[in-house]
Amino acid sequence: MSDGPTITTIAERAGVSIASVSRVLNGLPTREDTVRRVLSAADELGYVPNSVARSLKSRRTNQVAFAMADIGNPVYLTMVREIQPVLKAAGYRLVLHSTDADVAEEIDVLRSLGERYVDGLIMIPLRIGEAHLKAVEAARAPVVIIGSVPDGTRVDNVRTDSRTGVRLALEHLRSLGRRRIGFVNGPLDTVPGSARSTAYAEGIRELGLPYDENLVEIGDFYRAEGAQAVSRLLSRAPDLDAVMCANDLIALGALDVLRRAGRRVPEDVAVAGMDDIDLAAVAWPSLTSISLGSAERGRLAAELLLDRLGNGDRDPKVITVPPRLMVRASTVGEETT
């Protein structure tokens, strides 16, 4: 039995170089006559199924990528659960990228759109800089950004209003009589970290409370790092009576630390988070949180991308999903019957 066709035999049949065959089969930019010759030879030799050949010819892959910082983050998993069925119904597969919030990796993903391995990209970067904006502008396929981008950026954008979300949480805590409200944030060089830091400082003052730097701690948007930050905050400000956390993973870490310290939640210290992930409702005590509409943002991003794929000439759209306060036991205690 003879071996199946190879890139070498395709090159011989098409009368082109092996490198040219490789470029065509990988969807890289190549002269049209070379593409036709390579695909014809591949079909004749049975190397590429007809469906793949058609995809290469049309430069359509029926795939969409979703690039996020951490594939294990519950917020992104919620988005995936909403994005995938929307795309699947339209005949697209979803490809996932976990970038670890590395700017260079995110820029590389944007630039790689020129290789046409996907037809479009949904991206949720934690940091937005000039390099991102230039790469988005030069992208060779439609892009939708989840998260805030500078006004006037020519890209479809789904965002939330986390500043209003922080204020909702602070107003709720103050209405319960809390006055020493600590704040544990993620890195300040991220979009959410910067926005939520500003919102906390403004919100505290609007409530008539003094802004105290001893009540502010910076960690990262993960449970373990959040717990470490809460421990530092608690040792520095043992008289705090509430903790506002920049996301729910930090807040879950806060519950762990307060439990070990013998501080009752919410009797001694009330705790509020942001994102309203699934774990918030089943934590002990259940976690008061600000819903930022993760599911809705994912669905809207997928719908915007599909609309862009069908109507590439329209103006960019910006959609803002409003936050909602979800009150649970970590601030008001368990209901008794």
N, C-alpha and C positions, 0 to 999 in steps of 0.2 A: 504494500500500500504506500503510495507516494505521500510525502508531507504536504500539508495545506499551503496555500499561497502565503507569501511573506511580503514585507515591504520591498525586498530586493526584486522579487518576481513581478510585483506591480510596477516598480520602476522600469524594469526591462520591457514589460508589455507597453507601458505608456511612453517610453522613450524619454524619460526625465531622470533627474538625479534622485537618489534615496532621500536626500534632505528635502527635496520638493514634495515627495510623497508624504513624508512625515508632517510637513507643514499643512498640507491639505487635510490629512486625516485627523489632525488636531485642531482644525478650524482656524488656523492662523492666516493672516492676509497673504494671498498668493494671486498671481495673474490668472484671469478668468479662463484662458485657454488651457493653462496647466491644471486648473481645478477640473475642467471638463475631461481632460485626458486621463487624469488619475482616477477620477470616480468611474469613468467608463471601464478602465482596466480593472479596477477593484470589483466592479459588478460582474464583469466577465469571468473573473477568477474566483468569485464567491467570497471575497475577503470581507466586504462590508455589506450588511443587510440593506435592502432597498430603503427601508425607513430611515436608517442612519444616513445613507447617501443623500436622500432628499433634504435631511436636516442640514447637512454640510453645504449643499447647493444653495439653500435658502438663507443660510446663516441663522436659522431659528433652532433653538434647542428644546423648547417647551420646558425649560427649567428656570426657576427664580431662586436667587440666593438671599439668605437672611444672615447678616453679620451682627453679632452681639458680643459683649465683653466676656460673658461667662455662661456657658451653656447649662450650667447647673443652677443658675439663679432662678428662683421660682417666678419672678416677674417675666423673664424671657420665655420660660416654659409656657406660661399662660398665653403669651403672645403667639408662640408657635401653634398652640392648640387652636387659635382663631385664624391664623394666617393660612395654615395648611388646607383646611376644607374649602376656603374661598378660592385658593389657587387650584386645588384639585378639581373643583366643579368647572373651572375654566380650561382644564386640560394641561395644567402645569404641575411639575414636581418641585418640591422644596429642597434646596441644598443649604445646609447649615454651616456657618463659620463661627468659631469661637476665637476671638482676637485677643483675649486677656487685656482688653482696653489698651493695647499697644498701638500707638499712633502710626508707627511705620507699617505695622501689619494692616491697619485699616486703609491707609493710603495705597498699599499694594493691592488690596482687594478692589478698590475703586479703579486703579489703573489696569488691573487684569480684565476688566470688562471689555477691553479692546480685543481680547482673545476669543470673545463670544462663547464662553463656556456656559453662560446663562443669558437669558433675554432681559433680565432686569435685576435690581438689587434693592432690598430693604435693609437699612442700616440704622443702628441705634448706638452711636458713639458717645462715650462719656466725656470726651474732650473734643471741642470744636475749635480748630485754629485755621489760620490762613491756608495751610497746606491742605486741609480737608476741603475748604471752599474751592480752591483751585482744582483739586482732583475731581470734585463733583461737577464743576463747570466743564471740565474736559472729558467727562465720562462718556464712553462710547455706547452706553445703554442706559435706559431710564433708571433713575434712582429716586427712592423715597426715604426721607430721613425721619425717624421717630425721635423726638427731642427738640429742644429749642435751637434755632439757628438765627444768625443776625437778620434783622428785618431787611427785606429787599433781596435776599438770597434767591436765586432762580432755581428752586428745587421744590418739588412737592414735599409737604411737611405736615406731620401729625405731632402735636405737642400737648402738654398738659400745663396747668398753672400751679406749680408746686409752691410758689410764694403764697398764693391764697390758701393752699392746703396747710402750710405751716401756721398761718394766722388762724385758721379754723381750729386747729389743735390747741394753740395757745389760748384762744378765747374760751374753749371748752374747759381747759385746766384752770384758768382763772375763775370761771364761773363756779367751780367747785371749791373755791377758797384757797387755791394753791398760790403761793407768792414766791417761793424759791424754786423756780422752774429751770432745771438744768437742760442743756442741749448737747447731744452727742452727734457729731456730723461725720461725713466721709471727707476725702481729700478736697481741699478748697480749689484745686486746679481743674476740677471736673465741673461740668455744667450743673448737675444737681447740687453738688457741694457748695458752689458759689451762690446759686440762687437761694438755697435754704439757709445759708449763713446770713445773707442779707435780710431775708424774711424774718428770721428769728430776732435779729437786732432791732429791726423796725417794729416788729410785733410786740416785743417786750415793752418798748417805750410807749407805743400806742395804748397799751393796757395800763399805763401809769406806773410801771415797775422799773426800778433802776437796772441798767444793763451792767452785769457783773462778769468780768472775764473769768473769774474763778468758777463760774457755772457753765463754762463752755469747754468742751473737749473735742479734739479731732482724732478720729481713728480711720477706719475703712469700712466699706459697705458689706462686711461679712460678719457672721455671728461671733466667731472667736475674737477677731480684732475689735468688734464692737464691745464685747464683754471686757476686754482689756481696757478699753477707753472708759467704760463705765466705772471700772474699778478705780482708775486714776481719778475720775471725777468725784467719786464717793469719798475717797480718802482726803481730797482737797476741800470738799464742801459737804461734810457729813450732815449738815442741817437742811439739805435740799428736801423738798416735799413733792417734787414731780420731776420726771425726765421726759423731755421731748426728743425722740430719736429720728434721724434723717431717713431711716428706712426700717422695715420690719425685722430684718435680720439683726440689726443693731439692737432693736427693742427686745427681741428674743434673748439676746445675750444679756441685756439689762435684767430681764426676769431671772436668769440664771444667777447673776451676781448678787442681786438683792435677796434672793432665796438663801444663798450661802451666807450672806451677812446677817441673816435674821431679821431683815426688814420686810414688813408685810406690805403686799401690794393688793389694793391701793391704800390701805389704812395709813401706812407710814409714807409710802412713796407711790404716787400715781405714775403710770407709764403709758406713753402713746407713741405709735410708730407711723410709718408712711408706706404705702403701696397696697395694703390690704391683701397680702398673699393668702393662700389657702390655709397656711399654718396659723395665721392670726386668729381665726375663729376656733381652732381646736387647741390652742395653747392653754396652759394653766397658770394663772387665770387667762381667760380669753382676752385678746389684745385689742384695745381701742386703736384704730388706725385711720389714716386718711387714704381713701381709695383714689388712685390716680387713673383709674379706667384702663388698666393694662390690657384687658381683653378687647375693649372697644378700640383702643389705639392700634392694636395688632390688626383687627378686622378692617379698620378704616385705611390703614397703610396698604394692605393687600388690595383693597378696592381701588385706591388711588393709583397703584401701580398698574393694575389691569386696565383702568381707564386711560392711563398714559400710553400703554402698549397699543391701545386701539385708537388713540387720538393724540399723536405725538406733537401736534402743533398748538395745543391749547396753552393758556397761561398757567403757571404753577399755582397750586392751591395750598392754602394753609388752614388746617382744622385744629381747633383747640378743644380738648376734652376737659370739662370742669371737674374739680376735685369734690369729693363727698366725705363727710365725717361719719365713720362707722363706730358708734359708741358700744363698748363692751366692758367686761368686768375689771380690766386693769386700771380703769379710772373711776368707775362708779360702784364697783363691788358686785357680788352675785345677788341676783334677785331672790328673795325668799317668798315662800307661799304659806 
